[in-house]
Amino acid sequence: MSHRTTPLFPALAEGSTTPALTFGERTLSYGELAASAGSLAARLGQVPGVAVWATPTLETAVGVVAALLAGVPAIPLNPKVGERELAHIVSDSRPPLVLAGRGDELPHALAGLSRIDVEATAATDHQRTWQEPAPDHPALIVYTSGTTGPPKGVVLPRRALVATLDALEDAWQWTSEDVLVHGLPLFHVHGLILGVLGPLRRGGTVRHLGRFSTEGVTKELSTGATMLFGVPTMYHRIAEQLPEDPSLAQALASARLLVSGSAALQARDQERIRTATGRAVIERYGMTETLMNTSVRADGEPRAATVGVPLRGVELRLVDETGGELPDGPDQVGEIQVRGPNLFLEYLNRPDATAEAFTEDGFFRTGDVAVREPDGYVRIVGRKATDLIKSGGYKIGAGEIENVLMDHPDVRDAAVTGAPDPDLGERIVAWIVPEDPERPPTEKELADHVAAQLAPHKRPRVVHHLAELPRNDMGKIMKKALHA
């Protein structure tokens, strides 16, 4: 069977002196990573899963690679997670082992697990060939953020990693020559699978900043890095910094690819970066359960507020509330459903939730709502649960109104929700962070602005002013907290 002969990381087997991982002042070459992860993999045996205390360090990357070499599912743990949520993850996934850096203090919830300290050393004396497990063998169990009840363990098979990373090779023209820089956390799909396993799959290099800073980005992009991954909060900080920092602008202009994900990038930040650097930030769309579904292509047109076209191997459709497929068009708002080798296997110990997540013909119900342009570009307008507003007989996506509000010169940040209305069903509510708190834009100004850009039925009926919007660690607005 061919999958036995195609390892997840071909460059590890070659064991070259090319830098694989750089965290701050510490670097491991492919040969050193093969030795360090290989000797750890030999210690894991055939356990059902291994927890990884996922700090933004070399040790986390080595620990995850070791688990993948050993064919043991890795369970990345957010070091900032609360005790109750951590206890739930441990009791749900039942890992007998936890991998951590030597100096890491682990919380009480992990006290019952055997601990192995990861040695991310530059030894090169341990070589062996690793048998690649079957494509459907679990590679990672990543816990969702638990917006509805306790977090669910998403079981990701090896084929999903391969399918997504190879589809991105095609979409982004990603090669072994690329050097990626980012400062993303390593317990999410974005930072870990795309940001660490992606470069390793290609035989390229990742330079992790440890903690995001515009100075770090400038330094790495000025010294050979070719790609930058970030979330909108990071690109917002970059956009704010650009006017007074010509070296940052120069560094970004030299990058081959700037990619944003995990939440929608504001069109205003996109425009500020493009004006200062001549480079567009491209967006892509994925989820823990699906890995990557769409992206603006490196050889395609970067179009603000879109997440591009479906990746190779991904079937994508929009459906209405009855499950009927919708045609392309600006007013055809429907739920995104996807099918392909990039999908997860199951929610761990949750057969009910797994069955509910899929249609009879094998499409995953994402819960995201979007419109699709005639040329295939997908424009996400929000979450079905929180961002699809039914007002006066219309279905309206909160995201398109947010984008237009953000174009108003007196608006620094904006969120849109629906609220019950006896006449309309739901009325549109805008939550605004004004540029000048002393002189916020009026309700009428904002309503007229939206009506002129979109349509009168999409104008906000109520406006609240806030000092800032509540966001999670990936930059997503927590809309339930707004109403609370």
C-alpha positions as CSV (number, residue, x, y, z in Angstrom):
1,M,0.0,0.0,0.0
2,S,1.5,3.3,-1.1
3,H,0.8,5.2,2.1
4,R,3.4,3.2,3.9
5,T,6.1,4.7,1.7
6,T,5.1,8.3,1.9
7,P,6.1,9.8,5.3
8,L,4.4,12.9,6.7
9,F,7.8,14.7,6.8
10,P,10.1,13.4,4.0
11,A,12.8,15.9,4.9
12,L,13.2,14.4,8.4
13,A,14.3,11.1,6.8
14,E,17.0,12.9,4.8
15,G,18.3,14.5,8.0
16,S,19.9,17.5,6.4
17,T,21.6,20.5,8.0
18,T,18.9,22.8,6.7
19,P,17.3,24.7,9.6
20,A,13.9,23.2,10.4
21,L,12.8,25.1,13.6
22,T,14.1,28.4,15.0
23,F,12.7,29.7,18.3
24,G,14.6,32.9,19.3
25,E,18.3,32.0,19.6
26,R,17.7,28.3,19.3
27,T,17.6,26.3,16.1
28,L,17.3,22.7,15.2
29,S,18.3,21.4,11.7
30,Y,16.4,18.6,10.0
31,G,19.1,16.1,11.2
32,E,18.9,17.4,14.8
33,L,15.1,17.4,14.8
34,A,15.0,13.8,13.4
35,A,17.4,12.8,16.3
36,S,15.7,14.7,19.0
37,A,12.1,13.8,18.1
38,G,13.2,10.3,17.1
39,S,14.6,9.4,20.5
40,L,11.5,10.9,22.2
41,A,9.2,8.9,19.9
42,A,11.0,5.7,20.9
43,R,10.1,6.4,24.5
44,L,6.3,6.9,23.8
45,G,5.6,3.3,22.9
46,Q,2.0,2.6,21.8
47,V,0.0,4.7,24.2
48,P,-3.5,5.8,23.1
49,G,-2.6,9.5,23.2
50,V,-0.1,12.0,24.6
51,A,-0.8,15.4,26.0
52,V,1.5,18.2,25.0
53,W,1.9,21.3,27.2
54,A,1.8,23.6,24.3
55,T,4.0,26.6,25.2
56,P,5.4,28.7,22.2
57,T,8.7,26.8,22.4
58,L,11.0,24.4,20.6
59,E,10.0,21.7,23.1
60,T,6.3,21.8,22.0
61,A,7.3,21.4,18.3
62,V,9.7,18.6,19.1
63,G,7.0,16.9,21.3
64,V,4.3,17.0,18.6
65,V,6.7,15.8,15.9
66,A,7.8,12.9,18.2
67,A,4.2,11.9,18.7
68,L,3.5,12.0,14.9
69,L,6.7,9.8,14.3
70,A,5.5,7.3,16.9
71,G,1.9,7.2,15.5
72,V,0.5,8.4,18.8
73,P,-2.2,11.1,18.7
74,A,-1.0,14.3,20.2
75,I,-3.3,16.4,22.4
76,P,-2.1,20.0,22.5
77,L,-3.0,21.8,25.7
78,N,-3.4,25.6,26.0
79,P,-1.2,26.6,28.9
80,K,-3.6,29.5,29.7
81,V,-6.7,27.2,29.9
82,G,-8.7,27.2,33.2
83,E,-8.5,24.3,35.6
84,R,-12.1,23.2,35.0
85,E,-11.7,23.1,31.2
86,L,-8.3,21.3,31.5
87,A,-9.8,18.7,33.9
88,H,-12.5,18.1,31.3
89,I,-10.0,17.6,28.5
90,V,-7.9,15.2,30.5
91,S,-10.8,13.1,31.6
92,D,-12.3,13.1,28.1
93,S,-9.1,12.1,26.2
94,R,-7.4,10.1,29.0
95,P,-3.8,10.5,28.0
96,P,-1.4,8.5,30.2
97,L,1.5,10.8,29.4
98,V,2.2,14.6,29.2
99,L,5.2,16.1,27.4
100,A,6.5,19.4,28.7
101,G,9.6,21.5,28.8
102,R,12.0,20.8,31.7
103,G,11.2,24.0,33.6
104,D,7.4,24.0,33.0
105,E,5.2,24.0,36.1
106,L,2.1,21.9,35.3
107,P,-1.3,22.5,37.0
108,H,-3.0,20.1,39.4
109,A,-5.3,18.7,36.7
110,L,-2.2,17.0,35.1
111,A,-0.9,15.5,38.3
112,G,-2.1,12.0,37.5
113,L,-0.2,11.8,34.2
114,S,3.3,10.5,33.8
115,R,5.5,13.3,32.7
116,I,8.3,13.2,30.1
117,D,10.5,16.3,29.8
118,V,11.2,17.1,26.2
119,E,14.9,17.6,25.3
120,A,15.1,19.8,22.3
121,T,18.8,19.1,21.9
122,A,21.1,19.3,18.9
123,A,22.2,15.7,19.1
124,T,22.4,13.9,15.8
125,D,23.2,10.4,16.8
126,H,19.7,8.9,16.7
127,Q,18.5,7.8,13.3
128,R,15.8,5.3,12.4
129,T,13.1,5.0,9.8
130,W,9.6,5.4,11.0
131,Q,6.7,3.4,9.6
132,E,3.9,5.8,8.4
133,P,0.5,4.8,9.8
134,A,-2.6,4.4,7.7
135,P,-4.2,7.7,6.3
136,D,-7.1,7.5,8.7
137,H,-4.9,6.9,11.8
138,P,-5.5,9.8,14.3
139,A,-2.7,12.4,14.3
140,L,-4.0,15.0,16.6
141,I,-6.9,15.6,19.0
142,V,-7.5,19.3,19.1
143,Y,-10.2,20.7,21.5
144,T,-12.6,23.3,20.2
145,S,-13.3,26.5,22.2
146,G,-16.5,25.1,23.6
147,T,-18.9,27.9,22.6
148,T,-21.8,25.4,23.1
149,G,-21.1,23.3,26.3
150,P,-17.7,21.8,27.2
151,P,-15.0,21.7,24.5
152,K,-15.2,18.8,22.1
153,G,-12.1,16.8,21.1
154,V,-11.7,17.0,17.3
155,V,-9.9,13.8,16.1
156,L,-7.8,14.8,13.0
157,P,-6.5,11.9,10.9
158,R,-3.1,12.0,9.1
159,R,-4.8,12.3,5.7
160,A,-6.4,15.6,6.8
161,L,-3.0,17.1,7.6
162,V,-1.6,15.8,4.3
163,A,-4.6,17.0,2.2
164,T,-4.6,20.5,3.7
165,L,-0.8,21.1,3.7
166,D,-0.5,19.8,0.1
167,A,-3.5,21.9,-1.1
168,L,-1.8,24.9,0.4
169,E,1.4,24.0,-1.4
170,D,-0.6,24.3,-4.6
171,A,-2.6,27.5,-3.6
172,W,0.4,29.4,-2.1
173,Q,3.2,28.0,-4.3
174,W,4.8,26.9,-1.0
175,T,8.3,25.3,-1.4
176,S,11.2,24.1,0.6
177,E,12.9,27.5,-0.1
178,D,10.2,29.3,2.0
179,V,11.0,30.6,5.5
180,L,7.9,31.2,7.5
181,V,7.7,33.7,10.4
182,H,4.9,33.9,13.0
183,G,4.1,34.3,16.7
184,L,1.0,32.2,16.9
185,P,0.1,29.9,19.8
186,L,0.8,26.2,19.3
187,F,-2.4,24.7,20.6
188,H,-4.5,25.7,17.6
189,V,-4.7,24.5,14.0
190,H,-3.3,27.9,12.7
191,G,-0.1,28.1,14.7
192,L,0.7,24.3,15.0
193,I,-0.6,22.6,11.9
194,L,-0.2,25.4,9.3
195,G,2.6,27.3,11.1
196,V,4.9,24.4,12.3
197,L,3.9,21.2,10.5
198,G,3.4,23.1,7.2
199,P,7.0,24.2,6.8
200,L,8.2,20.7,8.0
201,R,6.0,19.0,5.4
202,R,7.6,21.2,2.7
203,G,11.2,20.8,4.0
204,G,11.4,24.6,4.7
205,T,12.0,26.6,7.8
206,V,9.8,28.1,10.5
207,R,11.0,31.0,12.7
208,H,8.7,31.4,15.7
209,L,8.8,34.7,17.4
210,G,7.8,33.3,20.8
211,R,5.6,36.3,21.2
212,F,4.3,38.4,18.4
213,S,6.0,41.8,17.9
214,T,6.3,44.2,15.0
215,E,10.0,44.4,15.7
216,G,10.3,40.6,15.4
217,V,8.4,40.6,12.1
218,T,10.7,43.4,10.8
219,K,13.9,41.5,11.8
220,E,12.8,38.1,10.4
221,L,11.4,39.4,7.1
222,S,14.5,41.6,6.6
223,T,16.8,38.5,7.1
224,G,15.4,36.0,4.7
225,A,11.9,35.1,5.9
226,T,9.5,34.9,2.9
227,M,6.1,34.3,4.5
228,L,4.2,35.8,7.5
229,F,1.1,34.2,9.2
230,G,-1.0,36.2,11.6
231,V,-4.4,36.9,13.0
232,P,-6.3,40.2,12.4
233,T,-5.2,41.6,15.8
234,M,-1.6,41.2,14.7
235,Y,-2.2,42.8,11.3
236,H,-4.1,45.6,13.0
237,R,-1.0,46.3,15.1
238,I,1.1,46.2,12.0
239,A,-1.2,48.7,10.2
240,E,-1.1,51.1,13.2
241,Q,2.7,50.9,13.3
242,L,3.4,51.4,9.6
243,P,3.1,55.2,9.3
244,E,6.0,55.7,11.7
245,D,8.1,52.7,10.8
246,P,9.6,52.6,7.3
247,S,11.7,49.5,8.1
248,L,8.5,47.5,8.9
249,A,7.0,48.7,5.6
250,Q,10.2,47.7,3.7
251,A,10.3,44.3,5.4
252,L,6.6,43.5,4.6
253,A,7.2,44.7,1.0
254,S,9.9,42.1,0.7
255,A,7.7,39.1,1.8
256,R,6.4,36.7,-0.8
257,L,3.2,36.0,1.1
258,L,1.3,37.7,3.9
259,V,-1.5,35.4,5.2
260,S,-4.3,36.2,7.7
261,G,-6.7,33.8,9.3
262,S,-8.7,32.7,12.3
263,A,-11.1,35.7,12.0
264,A,-12.0,38.3,9.4
265,L,-9.4,40.9,8.6
266,Q,-10.8,44.4,8.5
267,A,-10.9,45.9,5.1
268,R,-9.4,49.2,6.5
269,D,-6.3,47.4,7.9
270,Q,-6.0,45.5,4.6
271,E,-6.0,48.8,2.7
272,R,-3.5,50.5,5.0
273,I,-1.0,47.7,4.7
274,R,-1.4,47.5,0.9
275,T,-1.0,51.3,0.6
276,A,2.2,51.3,2.7
277,T,3.8,48.2,1.3
278,G,2.3,47.4,-2.1
279,R,1.5,43.9,-0.7
280,A,-2.0,42.5,-0.1
281,V,-2.7,40.3,2.9
282,I,-4.5,37.2,1.6
283,E,-7.2,35.5,3.7
284,R,-8.0,31.8,4.0
285,Y,-10.9,30.0,5.7
286,G,-10.7,26.9,7.9
287,M,-12.0,25.3,11.1
288,T,-10.6,22.8,13.6
289,E,-12.9,20.1,12.1
290,T,-12.1,20.8,8.5
291,L,-8.6,22.3,8.5
292,M,-8.4,24.6,5.5
293,N,-11.3,24.9,3.0
294,T,-10.6,28.0,0.9
295,S,-7.9,30.5,0.2
296,V,-7.0,33.4,-2.0
297,R,-4.4,31.9,-4.2
298,A,-0.8,33.3,-4.5
299,D,-1.4,33.6,-8.3
300,G,-5.0,34.9,-7.8
301,E,-6.6,38.2,-7.2
302,P,-6.5,39.3,-3.6
303,R,-10.0,40.6,-2.9
304,A,-10.7,42.3,0.4
305,A,-13.3,40.7,2.6
306,T,-13.2,37.4,0.8
307,V,-11.5,34.1,1.7
308,G,-10.8,33.1,-1.9
309,V,-11.8,29.9,-3.6
310,P,-12.1,26.3,-2.5
311,L,-8.7,24.5,-2.2
312,R,-7.8,21.5,-4.3
313,G,-9.8,18.5,-3.2
314,V,-12.4,20.4,-1.2
315,E,-16.1,20.3,-2.4
316,L,-18.0,23.4,-1.1
317,R,-21.6,24.2,-1.3
318,L,-24.0,26.8,0.2
319,V,-27.4,25.5,1.4
320,D,-30.6,27.1,2.6
321,E,-32.5,26.1,5.7
322,T,-34.2,23.2,4.0
323,G,-30.8,21.8,2.8
324,G,-31.3,22.9,-0.8
325,E,-28.2,24.0,-2.7
326,L,-28.1,27.8,-3.5
327,P,-26.9,29.4,-6.7
328,D,-24.0,31.9,-6.7
329,G,-25.0,35.5,-6.2
330,P,-24.7,38.5,-3.8
331,D,-28.1,37.9,-2.1
332,Q,-27.9,34.1,-1.8
333,V,-26.9,33.8,1.8
334,G,-26.5,30.2,2.9
335,E,-24.6,27.8,5.3
336,I,-21.2,26.5,4.0
337,Q,-21.0,22.7,3.8
338,V,-17.8,21.0,2.8
339,R,-16.6,17.5,1.9
340,G,-13.1,16.2,1.2
341,P,-10.1,14.4,2.6
342,N,-9.4,17.5,4.9
343,L,-12.2,16.6,7.3
344,F,-11.9,15.2,10.8
345,L,-12.9,11.6,11.8
346,E,-15.1,12.3,14.8
347,Y,-15.7,14.2,18.0
348,L,-14.1,12.1,20.6
349,N,-16.6,10.1,22.7
350,R,-19.5,12.1,21.1
351,P,-21.1,9.9,18.4
352,D,-24.3,12.0,18.7
353,A,-22.5,15.3,18.0
354,T,-20.5,13.6,15.2
355,A,-23.6,12.3,13.5
356,E,-25.3,15.7,13.8
357,A,-22.4,17.5,12.2
358,F,-22.6,15.6,8.9
359,T,-25.3,15.4,6.2
360,E,-26.4,12.1,4.7
361,D,-24.1,12.5,1.7
362,G,-21.0,13.2,3.9
363,F,-20.8,17.0,3.9
364,F,-19.8,18.7,7.1
365,R,-22.1,21.4,8.4
366,T,-19.8,24.3,9.2
367,G,-22.3,26.6,10.8
368,D,-20.7,29.5,8.9
369,V,-22.9,31.6,6.5
370,A,-21.6,33.1,3.3
371,V,-22.3,34.3,-0.2
372,R,-20.4,33.1,-3.3
373,E,-19.5,35.3,-6.2
374,P,-20.0,34.0,-9.8
375,D,-16.3,33.4,-10.2
376,G,-16.2,31.2,-7.0
377,Y,-14.8,33.6,-4.5
378,V,-16.4,33.0,-1.0
379,R,-17.4,35.9,1.2
380,I,-18.2,34.8,4.8
381,V,-20.8,36.9,6.5
382,G,-20.8,35.3,9.9
383,R,-21.9,32.3,12.1
384,K,-25.3,30.8,11.5
385,A,-26.0,30.9,15.3
386,T,-24.9,34.5,16.0
387,D,-24.5,36.4,12.6
388,L,-27.4,35.4,10.5
389,I,-30.1,38.1,11.2
390,K,-33.6,37.6,9.9
391,S,-35.2,41.0,9.7
392,G,-38.4,42.0,7.8
393,G,-38.4,38.9,5.7
394,Y,-34.7,39.2,4.7
395,K,-31.7,37.1,5.6
396,I,-28.8,39.4,6.4
397,G,-25.2,38.5,7.3
398,A,-23.7,40.6,10.1
399,G,-20.2,40.5,8.5
400,E,-21.1,42.6,5.5
401,I,-22.6,45.3,7.7
402,E,-19.5,45.2,10.0
403,N,-17.3,45.8,6.9
404,V,-19.3,48.8,5.8
405,L,-19.4,50.3,9.4
406,M,-15.6,49.9,9.5
407,D,-15.3,52.1,6.4
408,H,-16.9,55.0,8.3
409,P,-14.1,57.4,9.3
410,D,-15.4,57.8,12.9
411,V,-15.5,54.1,13.6
412,R,-12.5,52.3,15.1
413,D,-14.1,48.9,15.6
414,A,-17.6,47.4,15.0
415,A,-19.7,44.4,15.6
416,V,-23.3,43.7,14.5
417,T,-25.9,41.4,16.2
418,G,-29.6,40.8,16.0
419,A,-32.1,41.5,18.8
420,P,-35.7,40.4,19.0
421,D,-38.2,42.9,17.4
422,P,-42.0,42.5,17.5
423,D,-42.4,44.0,14.1
424,L,-39.3,42.9,12.1
425,G,-38.6,39.6,13.8
426,E,-35.1,40.8,14.5
427,R,-33.6,44.3,14.4
428,I,-30.0,45.0,13.6
429,V,-27.9,46.2,16.5
430,A,-24.5,47.9,16.0
431,W,-21.8,47.9,18.7
432,I,-19.3,50.6,17.9
433,V,-15.9,51.6,19.3
434,P,-15.6,55.3,18.1
435,E,-12.3,56.8,16.9
436,D,-13.0,59.8,19.3
437,P,-15.1,58.8,22.4
438,E,-15.9,62.5,22.9
439,R,-17.5,62.7,19.4
440,P,-19.0,59.3,18.5
441,P,-21.0,59.0,15.2
442,T,-24.8,59.3,15.6
443,E,-27.3,56.5,15.0
444,K,-28.6,58.3,12.0
445,E,-25.2,58.9,10.4
446,L,-24.3,55.2,10.7
447,A,-27.8,54.0,9.5
448,D,-27.5,56.3,6.4
449,H,-23.9,55.2,5.8
450,V,-25.0,51.5,5.7
451,A,-28.2,52.1,3.7
452,A,-26.2,54.0,1.0
453,Q,-23.6,51.3,0.7
454,L,-25.7,48.1,1.0
455,A,-29.5,48.5,1.2
456,P,-32.0,50.3,3.6
457,H,-33.1,47.0,5.2
458,K,-29.5,46.4,6.3
459,R,-29.2,49.6,8.3
460,P,-28.7,49.3,12.1
461,R,-31.7,50.3,14.2
462,V,-29.9,50.5,17.5
463,V,-26.3,51.7,18.2
464,H,-24.3,51.0,21.4
465,H,-20.9,52.7,22.0
466,L,-18.2,50.8,23.8
467,A,-14.6,51.4,24.8
468,E,-13.5,48.1,23.2
469,L,-15.1,44.9,21.8
470,P,-14.6,41.6,23.7
471,R,-12.4,39.3,21.7
472,N,-10.9,35.8,22.3
473,D,-7.2,34.9,22.0
474,M,-7.6,34.4,18.2
475,G,-9.1,37.8,17.7
476,K,-12.7,36.7,17.2
477,I,-15.4,38.9,18.7
478,M,-17.3,37.2,21.5
479,K,-20.8,38.3,20.5
480,K,-22.6,36.5,23.4
481,A,-20.6,38.6,25.8
482,L,-22.0,41.8,24.1
483,H,-25.6,41.0,25.0
484,A,-24.6,39.8,28.5
